Amino acid sequence: MSGTSISLRVNGAAHTAEAEDRTLLSDFLRHGLGLTGTHVACEQGVCGACTVLVDGEPVRSCLMLARQADGCRVETVEGLAEDGRPAPLQQAMTDEHGLQCGFCTPGVLMGLTYADRAGLSADQAVTEVLRGHLCRCTGYAGIRAAIERHWQGEGATA
C-alpha cells in the first residue's frame, strides 16, 4: 500500500504506520493498529460510537483522516483500564447497568472521560455528552445512573 507514514501516540504508546491519504482515523485505529474498541456505526459523526480523544479533545474518528492525527496524542477506550482493572467510569457503567449490547459504550466512555477531566458537573455531562451519543439498548437510565455514581465522588477526578 502506498500512502503516508503516520506517527502518533495511542494510549501512551508510540506508533508509526502507513495509511492511504483517505484512511479515516477510525479505520487506522481498528485495522492499522488492531485497536477494535473504537466502534464504527453511522460513519457520519452522528452516533458517537467512534469517539476518541485527540490531544485531549473528543473527536468523531469516522470524520477525521488518520493523517490529521499525525503527531497527535490519541486515547481510545483500550487505554482507560488501570493496571488491568476497569477505570472508575468503566466500573460505574458496569455497576449501574449502563451498557447492554456495549456497542455505544466505548464512545460514551471517551466522551465522559473528557467531561470528567474538563470538570463538567454530572448534569453537564448528561447534557453535553449524552446528546451526542445514540444508544438503542439502555434507554439511557443506566448510563445516567453511572454518571451520577461517578460524579458523586466514587472515582471522579474533577
Short mmCIF file of the C-alpha atoms (twelve columns), coordinates in Angstrom:
data_MODEL
# 
_entry.id   MODEL 
# 
loop_
_atom_site.group_PDB 
_atom_site.id 
_atom_site.type_symbol 
_atom_site.label_atom_id 
_atom_site.label_alt_id 
_atom_site.label_comp_id 
_atom_site.label_asym_id 
_atom_site.label_seq_id 
_atom_site.Cartn_x 
_atom_site.Cartn_y 
_atom_site.Cartn_z 
_atom_site.pdbx_PDB_model_num 
ATOM 1   C CA . MET A 1   0.000   0.000  0.000  1 
ATOM 2   C CA . SER A 2   1.357   3.394  -0.864 1 
ATOM 3   C CA . GLY A 3   0.418   6.234  1.371  1 
ATOM 4   C CA . THR A 4   1.591   8.456  4.125  1 
ATOM 5   C CA . SER A 5   3.636   7.477  7.147  1 
ATOM 6   C CA . ILE A 6   1.716   8.439  10.273 1 
ATOM 7   C CA . SER A 7   3.334   8.715  13.694 1 
ATOM 8   C CA . LEU A 8   1.223   9.223  16.783 1 
ATOM 9   C CA . ARG A 9   0.920   8.201  20.407 1 
ATOM 10  C CA . VAL A 10  -2.045  5.976  21.146 1 
ATOM 11  C CA . ASN A 11  -2.813  5.295  24.789 1 
ATOM 12  C CA . GLY A 12  0.727   6.361  25.627 1 
ATOM 13  C CA . ALA A 13  2.496   4.099  23.123 1 
ATOM 14  C CA . ALA A 14  4.273   5.402  20.028 1 
ATOM 15  C CA . HIS A 15  3.051   4.032  16.704 1 
ATOM 16  C CA . THR A 16  4.174   4.613  13.145 1 
ATOM 17  C CA . ALA A 17  2.315   3.056  10.248 1 
ATOM 18  C CA . GLU A 18  1.475   3.667  6.618  1 
ATOM 19  C CA . ALA A 19  -2.012  4.762  5.638  1 
ATOM 20  C CA . GLU A 20  -3.572  5.860  2.399  1 
ATOM 21  C CA . ASP A 21  -4.407  9.545  2.360  1 
ATOM 22  C CA . ARG A 22  -8.142  8.829  2.534  1 
ATOM 23  C CA . THR A 23  -7.920  6.453  5.522  1 
ATOM 24  C CA . LEU A 24  -10.144 7.516  8.383  1 
ATOM 25  C CA . LEU A 25  -8.761  7.632  11.897 1 
ATOM 26  C CA . SER A 26  -11.334 5.031  12.972 1 
ATOM 27  C CA . ASP A 27  -10.114 2.624  10.294 1 
ATOM 28  C CA . PHE A 28  -6.466  3.366  11.079 1 
ATOM 29  C CA . LEU A 29  -7.044  2.540  14.752 1 
ATOM 30  C CA . ARG A 30  -9.092  -0.589 14.065 1 
ATOM 31  C CA . HIS A 31  -7.331  -2.063 11.041 1 
ATOM 32  C CA . GLY A 32  -3.916  -0.440 11.129 1 
ATOM 33  C CA . LEU A 33  -3.252  -0.758 14.850 1 
ATOM 34  C CA . GLY A 34  -5.678  -3.530 15.843 1 
ATOM 35  C CA . LEU A 35  -7.474  -1.367 18.420 1 
ATOM 36  C CA . THR A 36  -11.013 -2.562 17.810 1 
ATOM 37  C CA . GLY A 37  -12.585 -0.890 20.846 1 
ATOM 38  C CA . THR A 38  -13.375 2.156  18.733 1 
ATOM 39  C CA . HIS A 39  -16.630 1.245  17.044 1 
ATOM 40  C CA . VAL A 40  -17.943 2.499  13.711 1 
ATOM 41  C CA . ALA A 41  -21.669 2.714  13.097 1 
ATOM 42  C CA . CYS A 42  -23.194 5.637  11.233 1 
ATOM 43  C CA . GLU A 43  -19.976 6.852  9.556  1 
ATOM 44  C CA . GLN A 44  -21.485 10.352 9.604  1 
ATOM 45  C CA . GLY A 45  -20.406 11.554 13.056 1 
ATOM 46  C CA . VAL A 46  -23.931 11.373 14.437 1 
ATOM 47  C CA . CYS A 47  -23.989 8.297  16.686 1 
ATOM 48  C CA . GLY A 48  -20.824 8.934  18.726 1 
ATOM 49  C CA . ALA A 49  -19.698 5.288  18.780 1 
ATOM 50  C CA . CYS A 50  -16.342 6.207  17.242 1 
ATOM 51  C CA . THR A 51  -15.467 8.971  19.728 1 
ATOM 52  C CA . VAL A 52  -11.822 9.086  20.782 1 
ATOM 53  C CA . LEU A 53  -9.743  11.808 22.389 1 
ATOM 54  C CA . VAL A 54  -7.189  13.563 20.198 1 
ATOM 55  C CA . ASP A 55  -4.849  15.779 22.195 1 
ATOM 56  C CA . GLY A 56  -7.419  15.608 24.981 1 
ATOM 57  C CA . GLU A 57  -10.412 16.689 22.900 1 
ATOM 58  C CA . PRO A 58  -13.287 14.391 21.873 1 
ATOM 59  C CA . VAL A 59  -13.482 13.783 18.129 1 
ATOM 60  C CA . ARG A 60  -15.527 11.553 15.883 1 
ATOM 61  C CA . SER A 61  -12.835 9.325  14.435 1 
ATOM 62  C CA . CYS A 62  -15.086 8.434  11.483 1 
ATOM 63  C CA . LEU A 63  -14.881 12.066 10.346 1 
ATOM 64  C CA . MET A 64  -11.149 12.596 10.837 1 
ATOM 65  C CA . LEU A 65  -8.480  11.445 8.451  1 
ATOM 66  C CA . ALA A 66  -5.683  9.422  10.023 1 
ATOM 67  C CA . ARG A 67  -3.108  11.794 8.558  1 
ATOM 68  C CA . GLN A 68  -4.732  14.649 10.501 1 
ATOM 69  C CA . ALA A 69  -3.733  12.830 13.692 1 
ATOM 70  C CA . ASP A 70  -0.074  12.645 12.676 1 
ATOM 71  C CA . GLY A 71  1.976   13.849 15.647 1 
ATOM 72  C CA . CYS A 72  -1.045  13.816 17.973 1 
ATOM 73  C CA . ARG A 73  -1.835  12.020 21.205 1 
ATOM 74  C CA . VAL A 74  -4.850  9.712  20.756 1 
ATOM 75  C CA . GLU A 75  -6.736  7.994  23.543 1 
ATOM 76  C CA . THR A 76  -9.118  5.100  22.954 1 
ATOM 77  C CA . VAL A 77  -11.248 3.009  25.268 1 
ATOM 78  C CA . GLU A 78  -8.444  0.431  25.446 1 
ATOM 79  C CA . GLY A 79  -6.364  2.980  27.351 1 
ATOM 80  C CA . LEU A 80  -8.867  3.587  30.152 1 
ATOM 81  C CA . ALA A 81  -8.161  0.474  32.239 1 
ATOM 82  C CA . GLU A 82  -5.744  0.999  35.104 1 
ATOM 83  C CA . ASP A 83  -3.369  -1.855 35.949 1 
ATOM 84  C CA . GLY A 84  -5.719  -4.313 34.256 1 
ATOM 85  C CA . ARG A 85  -8.723  -3.095 36.252 1 
ATOM 86  C CA . PRO A 86  -11.604 -1.093 34.804 1 
ATOM 87  C CA . ALA A 87  -11.279 2.659  35.240 1 
ATOM 88  C CA . PRO A 88  -13.783 4.187  37.686 1 
ATOM 89  C CA . LEU A 89  -16.070 5.303  34.848 1 
ATOM 90  C CA . GLN A 90  -15.998 1.819  33.347 1 
ATOM 91  C CA . GLN A 91  -16.807 0.303  36.728 1 
ATOM 92  C CA . ALA A 92  -19.674 2.742  37.266 1 
ATOM 93  C CA . MET A 93  -21.117 1.760  33.877 1 
ATOM 94  C CA . THR A 94  -20.925 -1.903 34.892 1 
ATOM 95  C CA . ASP A 95  -22.323 -1.360 38.387 1 
ATOM 96  C CA . GLU A 96  -25.262 0.711  37.138 1 
ATOM 97  C CA . HIS A 97  -26.024 -1.490 34.115 1 
ATOM 98  C CA . GLY A 98  -25.157 1.380  31.783 1 
ATOM 99  C CA . LEU A 99  -24.470 -0.977 28.919 1 
ATOM 100 C CA . GLN A 100 -26.304 -3.780 27.274 1 
ATOM 101 C CA . CYS A 101 -25.009 -4.653 23.834 1 
ATOM 102 C CA . GLY A 102 -21.999 -2.405 24.531 1 
ATOM 103 C CA . PHE A 103 -21.711 -1.014 21.025 1 
ATOM 104 C CA . CYS A 104 -22.065 2.652  22.037 1 
ATOM 105 C CA . THR A 105 -20.159 2.208  25.307 1 
ATOM 106 C CA . PRO A 106 -16.600 2.979  24.098 1 
ATOM 107 C CA . GLY A 107 -17.678 6.303  22.582 1 
ATOM 108 C CA . VAL A 108 -19.772 7.203  25.622 1 
ATOM 109 C CA . LEU A 109 -16.860 6.379  27.931 1 
ATOM 110 C CA . MET A 110 -14.475 8.550  25.936 1 
ATOM 111 C CA . GLY A 111 -16.945 11.444 25.974 1 
ATOM 112 C CA . LEU A 112 -17.425 11.039 29.720 1 
ATOM 113 C CA . THR A 113 -13.665 10.842 30.250 1 
ATOM 114 C CA . TYR A 114 -13.341 14.208 28.553 1 
ATOM 115 C CA . ALA A 115 -16.226 15.655 30.620 1 
ATOM 116 C CA . ASP A 116 -14.667 14.378 33.841 1 
ATOM 117 C CA . ARG A 117 -11.260 15.833 33.030 1 
ATOM 118 C CA . ALA A 118 -12.830 19.137 31.930 1 
ATOM 119 C CA . GLY A 119 -14.566 19.468 35.296 1 
ATOM 120 C CA . LEU A 120 -18.120 19.320 33.972 1 
ATOM 121 C CA . SER A 121 -20.834 18.636 36.533 1 
ATOM 122 C CA . ALA A 122 -22.927 15.462 36.348 1 
ATOM 123 C CA . ASP A 123 -25.802 17.456 34.830 1 
ATOM 124 C CA . GLN A 124 -23.463 18.962 32.236 1 
ATOM 125 C CA . ALA A 125 -22.028 15.534 31.441 1 
ATOM 126 C CA . VAL A 126 -25.516 14.130 30.898 1 
ATOM 127 C CA . THR A 127 -26.494 17.059 28.692 1 
ATOM 128 C CA . GLU A 128 -23.259 17.595 26.772 1 
ATOM 129 C CA . VAL A 129 -22.117 14.009 26.359 1 
ATOM 130 C CA . LEU A 130 -25.299 12.012 26.031 1 
ATOM 131 C CA . ARG A 131 -26.874 14.332 23.499 1 
ATOM 132 C CA . GLY A 132 -24.101 13.301 21.108 1 
ATOM 133 C CA . HIS A 133 -24.335 9.539  21.602 1 
ATOM 134 C CA . LEU A 134 -27.033 7.209  20.381 1 
ATOM 135 C CA . CYS A 135 -27.869 4.136  22.431 1 
ATOM 136 C CA . ARG A 136 -30.607 1.830  21.263 1 
ATOM 137 C CA . CYS A 137 -30.497 -0.629 24.160 1 
ATOM 138 C CA . THR A 138 -30.396 1.045  27.555 1 
ATOM 139 C CA . GLY A 139 -32.868 3.906  27.391 1 
ATOM 140 C CA . TYR A 140 -30.009 5.901  28.986 1 
ATOM 141 C CA . ALA A 141 -31.220 5.288  32.566 1 
ATOM 142 C CA . GLY A 142 -28.234 3.107  33.469 1 
ATOM 143 C CA . ILE A 143 -25.812 5.471  31.771 1 
ATOM 144 C CA . ARG A 144 -27.283 8.413  33.702 1 
ATOM 145 C CA . ALA A 145 -27.029 6.427  36.934 1 
ATOM 146 C CA . ALA A 146 -23.378 5.637  36.157 1 
ATOM 147 C CA . ILE A 147 -22.680 9.322  35.601 1 
ATOM 148 C CA . GLU A 148 -24.343 10.203 38.913 1 
ATOM 149 C CA . ARG A 149 -22.394 7.483  40.736 1 
ATOM 150 C CA . HIS A 150 -19.090 8.593  39.271 1 
ATOM 151 C CA . TRP A 151 -19.640 12.304 39.781 1 
ATOM 152 C CA . GLN A 152 -20.804 11.817 43.374 1 
ATOM 153 C CA . GLY A 153 -17.242 11.081 44.276 1 
ATOM 154 C CA . GLU A 154 -16.927 7.403  43.508 1 
ATOM 155 C CA . GLY A 155 -13.982 7.902  41.194 1 
ATOM 156 C CA . ALA A 156 -14.384 11.400 39.731 1 
ATOM 157 C CA . THR A 157 -11.145 13.205 39.036 1 
ATOM 158 C CA . ALA A 158 -12.668 16.672 38.861 1 
# 
